Amino acid sequence: MTVLKIVHSTTFTYDKPISNSYNEARLTPAWLSRQRVLESKLEIHPESWQSQYRDYWETDVVVFEVTEPHTALTVVATSQVEVLPTTHKAERVGWDGLEGPMFQDLLSEYLAQSDATEPTEDLAAFALQARDEGTPDEAARAICDHLHQQMNYVTGSTSVHTPARDAWAAKSGVCQDFAHLAIGALRHIGIPARYVSGYLHPNTDAAVGETVRGESHAWVEWWTGDWFGFDPTNDKEVADHHVVVARAREYRDVPPLSGVFGGSTSNLDVQVLVTLLA
Protein backbone atom coordinates (compact mmCIF):
# COMPACT_ATOMS: atom_id res chain seq x y z
CA MET A 1 0.00 0.00 0.00
CA THR A 2 1.20 3.51 -0.89
CA VAL A 3 -0.23 6.81 0.34
CA LEU A 4 0.50 9.88 -1.78
CA LYS A 5 -0.24 13.57 -1.33
CA ILE A 6 -0.63 15.40 -4.63
CA VAL A 7 -0.74 19.17 -5.09
CA HIS A 8 -1.57 20.20 -8.66
CA SER A 9 -1.31 23.98 -9.20
CA THR A 10 -2.35 25.74 -12.40
CA THR A 11 -2.09 29.49 -12.97
CA PHE A 12 -3.37 31.34 -16.02
CA THR A 13 -2.07 34.89 -16.48
CA TYR A 14 -3.91 37.23 -18.86
CA ASP A 15 -2.61 40.08 -21.01
CA LYS A 16 -5.42 42.33 -19.86
CA PRO A 17 -8.05 42.05 -17.12
CA ILE A 18 -10.93 39.81 -18.12
CA SER A 19 -14.37 39.95 -16.57
CA ASN A 20 -15.63 36.41 -17.04
CA SER A 21 -14.34 32.86 -17.14
CA TYR A 22 -16.31 29.60 -17.32
CA ASN A 23 -14.46 26.36 -16.57
CA GLU A 24 -14.56 22.65 -15.80
CA ALA A 25 -11.93 20.90 -13.67
CA ARG A 26 -11.29 17.15 -13.74
CA LEU A 27 -8.65 16.97 -11.02
CA THR A 28 -10.22 14.75 -8.34
CA PRO A 29 -8.71 11.23 -8.10
CA ALA A 30 -11.19 8.43 -8.74
CA TRP A 31 -12.54 6.02 -6.14
CA LEU A 32 -11.54 2.53 -7.29
CA SER A 33 -11.12 -0.92 -5.82
CA ARG A 34 -7.35 -0.31 -5.72
CA GLN A 35 -7.51 3.40 -4.93
CA ARG A 36 -9.10 5.22 -1.99
CA VAL A 37 -9.35 9.00 -1.79
CA LEU A 38 -8.59 10.08 1.77
CA GLU A 39 -8.85 13.82 1.13
CA SER A 40 -9.56 16.04 -1.83
CA LYS A 41 -10.15 19.77 -2.18
CA LEU A 42 -10.10 22.36 -4.94
CA GLU A 43 -9.08 25.96 -4.25
CA ILE A 44 -9.84 28.63 -6.84
CA HIS A 45 -8.65 32.24 -6.81
CA PRO A 46 -10.41 34.56 -7.36
CA GLU A 47 -13.13 32.82 -5.38
CA SER A 48 -16.01 31.77 -7.56
CA TRP A 49 -19.34 30.04 -7.76
CA GLN A 50 -18.89 26.31 -8.27
CA SER A 51 -20.89 23.10 -8.60
CA GLN A 52 -20.07 19.42 -9.00
CA TYR A 53 -21.32 16.56 -11.13
CA ARG A 54 -20.17 13.17 -12.42
CA ASP A 55 -19.89 12.98 -16.18
CA TYR A 56 -20.66 10.16 -18.63
CA TRP A 57 -17.21 8.62 -18.06
CA GLU A 58 -17.80 8.61 -14.27
CA THR A 59 -15.29 11.38 -13.72
CA ASP A 60 -15.86 13.85 -10.89
CA VAL A 61 -16.11 17.34 -12.41
CA VAL A 62 -16.10 20.73 -10.69
CA VAL A 63 -17.75 23.49 -12.73
CA PHE A 64 -16.87 27.06 -11.78
CA GLU A 65 -17.10 30.58 -13.10
CA VAL A 66 -15.39 33.86 -12.27
CA THR A 67 -17.40 36.97 -13.13
CA GLU A 68 -15.25 39.69 -11.57
CA PRO A 69 -12.36 41.39 -13.40
CA HIS A 70 -9.12 39.48 -12.91
CA THR A 71 -5.66 39.27 -14.48
CA ALA A 72 -4.87 35.75 -13.24
CA LEU A 73 -6.71 32.57 -12.35
CA THR A 74 -5.20 30.01 -9.99
CA VAL A 75 -6.58 26.52 -9.44
CA VAL A 76 -4.98 24.29 -6.79
CA ALA A 77 -6.13 20.67 -6.39
CA THR A 78 -4.87 18.91 -3.26
CA SER A 79 -5.48 15.20 -2.68
CA GLN A 80 -4.34 12.36 -0.46
CA VAL A 81 -4.76 8.94 -2.04
CA GLU A 82 -4.17 5.40 -0.83
CA VAL A 83 -3.12 3.13 -3.69
CA LEU A 84 -2.92 -0.66 -3.53
CA PRO A 85 -0.87 -2.90 -5.81
CA THR A 86 -2.73 -3.94 -8.96
CA THR A 87 -4.24 -7.42 -9.00
CA HIS A 88 -6.04 -9.25 -11.82
CA LYS A 89 -8.40 -12.07 -10.87
CA ALA A 90 -10.37 -12.43 -14.12
CA GLU A 91 -9.37 -15.07 -16.63
CA ARG A 92 -7.66 -13.59 -19.68
CA VAL A 93 -9.46 -14.05 -22.98
CA GLY A 94 -8.01 -14.93 -26.37
CA TRP A 95 -8.74 -13.50 -29.79
CA ASP A 96 -11.96 -15.52 -30.06
CA GLY A 97 -13.26 -13.92 -26.87
CA LEU A 98 -12.53 -10.42 -28.13
CA GLU A 99 -14.38 -11.10 -31.37
CA GLY A 100 -17.59 -12.17 -29.62
CA PRO A 101 -20.62 -9.96 -30.32
CA MET A 102 -21.30 -9.28 -26.63
CA PHE A 103 -17.93 -7.64 -26.02
CA GLN A 104 -18.03 -5.84 -29.37
CA ASP A 105 -21.25 -4.16 -28.23
CA LEU A 106 -20.39 -3.53 -24.59
CA LEU A 107 -16.97 -2.09 -25.35
CA SER A 108 -17.68 -0.50 -28.73
CA GLU A 109 -16.76 2.97 -27.47
CA TYR A 110 -13.24 1.71 -26.79
CA LEU A 111 -12.87 0.16 -30.24
CA ALA A 112 -13.76 3.16 -32.42
CA GLN A 113 -10.97 5.29 -33.86
CA SER A 114 -10.86 9.09 -33.99
CA ASP A 115 -8.55 11.73 -35.43
CA ALA A 116 -6.65 11.63 -32.14
CA THR A 117 -5.96 7.87 -32.21
CA GLU A 118 -5.98 6.74 -35.88
CA PRO A 119 -2.65 4.93 -36.49
CA THR A 120 -0.42 5.35 -39.53
CA GLU A 121 -0.15 2.49 -42.03
CA ASP A 122 3.22 1.30 -40.73
CA LEU A 123 2.11 1.30 -37.08
CA ALA A 124 -1.10 -0.50 -38.04
CA ALA A 125 0.97 -3.09 -39.92
CA PHE A 126 3.17 -3.64 -36.88
CA ALA A 127 0.06 -4.14 -34.73
CA LEU A 128 -1.31 -6.74 -37.15
CA GLN A 129 2.01 -8.59 -37.06
CA ALA A 130 1.98 -8.56 -33.26
CA ARG A 131 -1.55 -9.96 -33.38
CA ASP A 132 -0.43 -12.86 -35.56
CA GLU A 133 2.47 -13.71 -33.26
CA GLY A 134 0.89 -13.85 -29.82
CA THR A 135 -2.06 -13.65 -27.46
CA PRO A 136 -3.96 -10.36 -27.05
CA ASP A 137 -1.91 -9.46 -23.96
CA GLU A 138 1.36 -10.35 -25.70
CA ALA A 139 0.37 -8.29 -28.74
CA ALA A 140 -0.56 -5.32 -26.55
CA ARG A 141 2.73 -5.50 -24.71
CA ALA A 142 4.65 -5.78 -28.00
CA ILE A 143 2.92 -2.62 -29.28
CA CYS A 144 3.82 -0.66 -26.14
CA ASP A 145 7.42 -1.94 -26.25
CA HIS A 146 7.65 -0.84 -29.90
CA LEU A 147 6.37 2.64 -29.11
CA HIS A 148 8.86 3.01 -26.26
CA GLN A 149 11.73 1.95 -28.50
CA GLN A 150 10.78 4.13 -31.47
CA MET A 151 9.52 7.30 -29.76
CA ASN A 152 11.42 9.97 -27.87
CA TYR A 153 9.82 11.71 -24.92
CA VAL A 154 10.29 15.43 -25.65
CA THR A 155 8.53 17.98 -23.44
CA GLY A 156 6.70 20.58 -25.50
CA SER A 157 7.11 18.73 -28.80
CA THR A 158 3.34 18.39 -29.24
CA SER A 159 0.15 20.02 -28.00
CA VAL A 160 -3.05 18.55 -26.60
CA HIS A 161 -4.51 18.78 -30.12
CA THR A 162 -1.75 16.80 -31.88
CA PRO A 163 -3.05 13.66 -33.66
CA ALA A 164 -1.22 10.45 -32.81
CA ARG A 165 -0.09 10.02 -36.42
CA ASP A 166 1.77 13.36 -36.33
CA ALA A 167 3.63 12.43 -33.16
CA TRP A 168 4.52 9.07 -34.71
CA ALA A 169 5.84 10.76 -37.87
CA ALA A 170 8.07 13.00 -35.75
CA LYS A 171 9.00 10.07 -33.49
CA SER A 172 8.63 12.39 -30.50
CA GLY A 173 5.89 13.36 -28.11
CA VAL A 174 4.66 13.41 -24.53
CA CYS A 175 2.70 10.89 -22.47
CA GLN A 176 -0.59 11.85 -24.11
CA ASP A 177 0.89 10.96 -27.52
CA PHE A 178 2.25 7.62 -26.30
CA ALA A 179 -1.21 6.81 -24.90
CA HIS A 180 -3.07 7.82 -28.08
CA LEU A 181 -0.64 5.84 -30.25
CA ALA A 182 -1.04 2.72 -28.12
CA ILE A 183 -4.82 3.09 -28.08
CA GLY A 184 -5.00 3.45 -31.86
CA ALA A 185 -2.82 0.42 -32.50
CA LEU A 186 -4.68 -1.72 -29.97
CA ARG A 187 -8.08 -0.81 -31.36
CA HIS A 188 -6.86 -1.53 -34.88
CA ILE A 189 -6.43 -5.19 -33.97
CA GLY A 190 -9.66 -5.46 -32.00
CA ILE A 191 -8.42 -4.93 -28.43
CA PRO A 192 -10.64 -2.46 -26.50
CA ALA A 193 -8.43 0.30 -25.12
CA ARG A 194 -9.07 3.44 -23.08
CA TYR A 195 -7.18 6.58 -22.14
CA VAL A 196 -6.28 7.13 -18.47
CA SER A 197 -5.32 10.48 -17.03
CA GLY A 198 -3.84 10.92 -13.59
CA TYR A 199 -0.57 11.36 -11.76
CA LEU A 200 2.72 9.55 -11.50
CA HIS A 201 5.17 9.64 -8.62
CA PRO A 202 8.43 9.50 -10.62
CA ASN A 203 10.71 8.20 -7.87
CA THR A 204 10.03 4.72 -6.55
CA ASP A 205 12.91 5.10 -4.07
CA ALA A 206 11.64 8.32 -2.46
CA ALA A 207 11.77 8.55 1.31
CA VAL A 208 8.59 8.92 3.35
CA GLY A 209 7.85 12.61 3.75
CA GLU A 210 9.94 13.61 0.74
CA THR A 211 8.26 15.98 -1.73
CA VAL A 212 9.29 15.75 -5.38
CA ARG A 213 8.17 17.30 -8.62
CA GLY A 214 5.64 14.84 -9.98
CA GLU A 215 3.81 14.57 -13.26
CA SER A 216 0.32 14.98 -14.61
CA HIS A 217 0.43 11.77 -16.58
CA ALA A 218 -1.43 9.62 -19.11
CA TRP A 219 -1.35 5.90 -19.85
CA VAL A 220 -3.61 3.18 -21.25
CA GLU A 221 -5.80 0.30 -20.15
CA TRP A 222 -6.69 -2.53 -22.49
CA TRP A 223 -9.40 -5.14 -21.98
CA THR A 224 -8.61 -8.86 -22.26
CA GLY A 225 -11.06 -10.26 -19.72
CA ASP A 226 -10.33 -7.41 -17.31
CA TRP A 227 -8.87 -3.94 -17.70
CA PHE A 228 -5.07 -4.07 -17.61
CA GLY A 229 -3.12 -0.85 -17.03
CA PHE A 230 0.16 -0.15 -18.81
CA ASP A 231 2.34 2.96 -19.07
CA PRO A 232 3.79 3.05 -22.62
CA THR A 233 5.79 6.22 -21.94
CA ASN A 234 7.84 4.38 -19.31
CA ASP A 235 7.24 0.88 -20.73
CA LYS A 236 6.02 -0.61 -17.48
CA GLU A 237 2.88 -1.92 -15.83
CA VAL A 238 0.77 0.49 -13.85
CA ALA A 239 1.55 0.15 -10.15
CA ASP A 240 0.98 1.89 -6.82
CA HIS A 241 2.80 5.06 -7.94
CA HIS A 242 0.09 5.72 -10.57
CA VAL A 243 -3.00 7.62 -9.41
CA VAL A 244 -6.08 7.50 -11.64
CA VAL A 245 -8.19 10.63 -12.13
CA ALA A 246 -10.22 9.78 -15.24
CA ARG A 247 -10.74 7.13 -17.92
CA ALA A 248 -12.32 7.67 -21.32
CA ARG A 249 -11.84 7.24 -25.07
CA GLU A 250 -9.13 9.88 -25.45
CA TYR A 251 -7.75 13.10 -23.97
CA ARG A 252 -10.56 15.28 -25.31
CA ASP A 253 -13.08 13.44 -23.11
CA VAL A 254 -11.28 14.23 -19.86
CA PRO A 255 -9.01 17.32 -20.02
CA PRO A 256 -7.82 18.37 -16.53
CA LEU A 257 -8.99 21.95 -17.09
CA SER A 258 -11.16 23.32 -19.88
CA GLY A 259 -13.28 26.39 -20.39
CA VAL A 260 -13.84 29.69 -22.13
CA PHE A 261 -12.96 33.26 -21.23
CA GLY A 262 -12.99 36.69 -22.82
CA GLY A 263 -9.39 37.71 -23.52
CA SER A 264 -6.01 36.16 -24.27
CA THR A 265 -3.58 34.20 -22.11
CA SER A 266 -0.02 35.47 -21.83
CA ASN A 267 1.28 32.66 -19.63
CA LEU A 268 0.32 29.23 -18.28
CA ASP A 269 2.18 27.72 -15.34
CA VAL A 270 1.51 24.17 -14.14
CA GLN A 271 3.22 22.44 -11.21
CA VAL A 272 2.61 19.03 -9.67
CA LEU A 273 4.19 18.17 -6.31
CA VAL A 274 3.95 14.65 -4.90
CA THR A 275 4.78 13.56 -1.35
CA LEU A 276 5.08 9.94 -0.25
CA LEU A 277 3.21 9.71 3.08
CA ALA A 278 3.36 5.95 3.61
Secondary structure as UniProt FT lines:
FT   STRAND          2..18
FT   STRAND          21..25
FT   TURN            33..34
FT   STRAND          35..45
FT   STRAND          49..54
FT   TURN            56..57
FT   STRAND          60..66
FT   STRAND          70..83
FT   HELIX           95..98
FT   HELIX           101..106
FT   HELIX           108..110
FT   TURN            115..117
FT   HELIX           121..133
FT   HELIX           136..150
FT   STRAND          152..153
FT   TURN            155..156
FT   TURN            160..161
FT   HELIX           164..170
FT   STRAND          172..173
FT   HELIX           175..188
FT   TURN            189..190
FT   STRAND          193..200
FT   TURN            204..205
FT   TURN            208..209
FT   STRAND          211..213
FT   STRAND          215..223
FT   STRAND          227..231
FT   TURN            232..235
FT   STRAND          236..237
FT   TURN            240..241
FT   STRAND          242..248
FT   HELIX           251..253
FT   STRAND          257..261
FT   STRAND          265..276
//
